[in-house]
Amino acid sequence: MKVFVTDCEGPITKNDNAFELCCHFIPKGEELFRVLSRYDDYLYYVEKRQGYQAGTTLKFVFPFLLAFGITEEKMLDFSLRTLTIMPKAIEALRSIRGVMPVFIVSTSYAPYLKALCGILGISMEQVFCTSFDLEGIEFTERDKRALRELAREIASFEVPQDLTHERALKIWERLDAIFFKGGLRYLEGLLSRIETVGAKEKARAVKEVIKRTGSSLQEVMYVGDSITDFEALRDVREGGGLSVAFNANRYALEVAEVACLAEDLYPLAVMAYLFYRGGKEEVLKAAMDWKEVPLLRKGVPSEWLSEAKVGIISKENVAFWVLESESWRKRIRGVKIGELG
């Protein structure tokens, strides 16, 4: 059975919900999130720390959100008010669901996915996302004050562009002391309350989808756009499935097989239709000549055809696709979100 598995933020929505939550609820939350996001990139992509998974930024920022008064109800309300769905996402996903099961694998917090799935009409049983348990948390005012002060400290860090620069390494050393060496007595307990779906968990989620549906990696179409999709995109490609980098950054483009730059979701519906009919090879053939007439000849409905740049990624052209896609990504989602890993 063919299955469609996609990330949420990027392919389906324009949001970065955790970033937006930090900006709204935490003073200098944008700066705080950016520092911790780059720390996340460093640990996973540069240092390649054993056992670490990309996407842990959402675990790092969670105690600070709690210290500034976030609740599950506030997260859900904020998500419903700020949710920005990609154009034609509802229609495209409805078309895809007509031919194969759709699963969402996201690093985003569960309240955000609940808000989205309520609009899409997709069951949360078909969603893998970051979850947390706030019941019984003992969180004193003194603890909250300490975390607020720590948030101010982290937000003040100025991370160089080079993540291995001496100044950057000193910042990473300080963050290691905070998050991994018992810097605060209660922080470990708070961090244990959140289960992030990062890079490794996304790859495991794909395996779980295969198990549930009785499919194989060859029958999986996976769509991702960032560093947390790195392992899932790689595994699907190596397993013979279709891996698509949609409005992606360099991390996703380095391991995906097909690049797709689009202003709406219909190009993914086209790929899913072709994948359903003829597997990966049918999509690769179309990607080599992604034009209206050839696609119509393949039976693609005319209303699905919209502006898009689609092509096969190779070692020779990946630099081109990184330049094109990261520029496109910032234009579609905004510079602040588009720059995040």
N, C-alpha and C positions, 0 to 999 in steps of 0.2 A: 504493500500500500504506500503510495506517495504521501509525504507529509510536508507541510510548510511550517517552519520554525523561524521566528523572528524576534529580534530585540525590540524593545518598545520605544525608548527615547532615541530619536534619529529617524528610524524608518516610519514609525507610526505617529509620533508626536514631535513637536519642536522644542519641548521643554527639557530642562535638566532640573528635575523636581528638587533634588537634594540641595543643589546650588541655590535655587530660588528660595527654598525654605530658609537657608542660612542667611541669604541677603535680607529676607523679610523679618526674621525673628531675632537675629543676632547682630548687635552693633559691629560694624566692620566685618560682617559675615562673608562678604565677597572675598575679602583678603584672606580670611581664615580658611575658606574652602579652597582657594587657589593654592595656598601653601601646602595643605594636606593632600590635595590632588596631585601636586608635583612630587610630593614625598611618596605617594602611592606609585606614580610612574617610575620613580627612581628605584624603589625596592623591587618592583616586578621586572622592569625592562632593562635596567642598568646593572644593579647589583645582583639581580636574579636570586634573591634570598630564598633559601630552601624552605618549602612549605608555605610561602607567602602567595596570596592570590590577588590579582588586580581587582579593584573594586572595593577594597577595604576602606577607601575614603568615607563611605557611608557609615562604616562602623566608627571611624575616628571622630566624625562630626556629631554623632548621635548624643553623646553625653553633654555636649555644649548646647545642643538644641533643648535637651531636658532642663539644663540649668537656666535657660531663658524662657521656660514656661511652656514648651511645646507639649501637646497631648495628642493622642491618636485622633480625637475628634477635631482638633485644630488642623492637623495634617490633612484629614479628609476634606474639611471645609475649604482650606487653602487650595488643595488640588482641584476641587470642583470649580473654584472661581478662576483659576489660572490655566487650566488645561487648554493646550493649543494643539489641535489635531492637524496633521498634514492634510492638505487638500486631497479630496477623493479617497481618503483612507477608508472611510466607512464603506463606500461603494466597492473599492478594490478588494477589501477583505471579504466582503459579502460574496463577490465573484469567486475568489479563491476558495472560500468555504464550500462553494457549490461543487467543487471537484476533489477536494482533499481536506483532511483535518488541519486546523490552524492552532499552533501553540505559541505562546508568548514567553520568552525567557529574558528576564529583566533584572538588573541590579537595583532598580528603583524600589522604594519602600512600598509595602503592601497597600496602605491607604490610597496612594496614587494609582495603583493598578486597579483597585476597586472602583475608583472614580472613572477610570478609562473604560473598564470592561462593562460598566453599567450603560455606557453610551454605545459601545460596540456590539453589545449583546453576546459577549463571549463569557463563558463560565470561568470562574476562578479556579476550577479544577483543571483547566487547560493553561494555567499560568504558573510559572516558577519565578519567585521574586524575593526580595529581602524582607524578612519578618522579624518581629521583636515581641517581647513579653514584658509589660510594664507592671504587672501585678505584684504587689508586695515589695516594691522598691523602697528601701530606706534611704532617704535623701534629705539630709538636714540643710538648713539655711547656710550653715558654715560650709558644707560641701559645695553648695551652689555658688557661694561667693568665691571659693577657691577656683572653681571651674571657669567662672566669668573672668577672673583675673588671668587665668591661663589662656583663655581665648584671646584676650587682648594682647598677651605676649606673643602668641603664635601669629596673630594677624599682623604684628609689627615686623615680622621677618621679611626681608627682601631677598628672594631666591634668584640667583643669577640664571641666565638662560642655559648655561652649561651646568647640568646637574651634578657633574663631578668636580666643579670648581671648589677650591679650598673653603670658600665662604659657605657654599652649599653643604659641604660635608660637615661643617660645624653645626649647621641647622639640623641636618639629619641625625647627628649625634645627640642633640638636645631632644629631638622628637623620639628617638629610640629610648632615651631615659624616661620619657613620659609614658609611652605606650607599651614598652616591652620590658622595662626593668623596674617596675613597681614604683614609678614616680609618685603616684597618688594611691593611697590605700584602698579607696573605694572605686577607683576607675576600672580595675579588672572585673569587679562584679557587674558594673554597668555594661562593659563591653561584652561580657558573656551573655547578656540578654538579647543580643542582636545576631541573627544568622544571615550573613550577606550572601547573595548569589553573585559571586565574582567570576573571574575567568574560569577557574577550575570547576566551580559549581555549574556554570553554563554548559561546559562540556559534559558534565555528569547528567545534566538535565536532558541533553540530546539523547544520551543513552537510555534514559528513563522513557522518553517519548518513543524510542524504537521498541523498547520492551512492551509498552502499553499497546502499541498499534500493530505489533508483529512485523514491523518493517525492518529495513537494513539501512546502513549509512548511504548506500547507493540511491536509496529512495527518499533521501532528505534534501530539501532545499532550505538552506540556512541563510538568513539575512542579518548582517551586523554592521556596525559603523565605528567601533572604538576598541580600546585596549582590552576591555572585558570580554569582547567577542573573539579575541585572538585564538584561544585554544579550540573553541567550538568550530570556528571557520577552518582552522588547520585540520582538525580531525575529520570534518565532513569532506573536505577536499581530498585528503589522503585516503578516505574510505570510498571515494568514487562518487560522492554526492555533489550537489551544486552549491558552491559557496559564493555569496554575493556581498560585496562591500557597497553599501548604499549611502551616498553623500558622506563618505567615511574619512577618517583621519589615517595617518601613515601606518599606524599599528594594524588596523584591519586590512588595509590595502596590501601589506606585505605578505599576507597569507591567503587572501581570497583569490578566486579564479576569475571572477567577473566584476568589473566596476560599473556602477550605475549612478549617474548624476541626474537628478530629476527634481522638479518642483512639486510633483504630486506622486501618488502611489500607483497610478495605473501601469507604469512600466514593470512593476513587480507582479501585477496581475497578468501582464503579457508573458513574463518569464514563467510564472506558475502554470499558465495554460500550456505553454510549449513543453515545460518539464513534465506535466501530466501526460501529454500526448506522446512525447518521444524521448523523455529522459534528458539527462545533462547534454548529450550530444546535440539535441535539437536546439537547445538554448545557445550553445556555443556557436553553432552555424548561424543562428540569427544575430548573435553579437558581432560577428564579423562583417555584417552588412545590415546594421540596425536602421532601416529606412521604412517609410510607410508602405510602399508598394510590395516589397518582399514579405512584410509582416501580414498584410491583407491577404496575400496569396496563401499564407499558412493558416488562414481561417481566423485570424485575430479580429475581433469586433472593432469597427472603425472608431467607436466612441472611447475605446481604451487607448487610442494613440495620442500621445501628448509629447511635448518637448522633452528630450532626454539625450544624454550622451552615454552610450553603452559600449563596452569593449572588453576584450580578454586581457588580463594582466599577465605580464611576463617580466623576467629579470631585466630585459632591455627597456621596457617602457614604464616600469613601476614609478620611476621618478616623475615622469610626465603625469601619471594619474594622481600622484600625491599632490603635485602642484595644482592641478585642475580641481581635484575633489576637495581639498582643504579650503580653497578659495570659494568654491560653490557652497560648501558646508557653512561657512561664515555668513554668506549671503542669505542662505535659507533660514538658518537658526539664530543669526546674530553673532557678532564677533565675540562677545563675552562667553557664550556657551560653546560656540564653534571652536574656540581655542583650547577647551578642556580636553584632557586625554581620554 
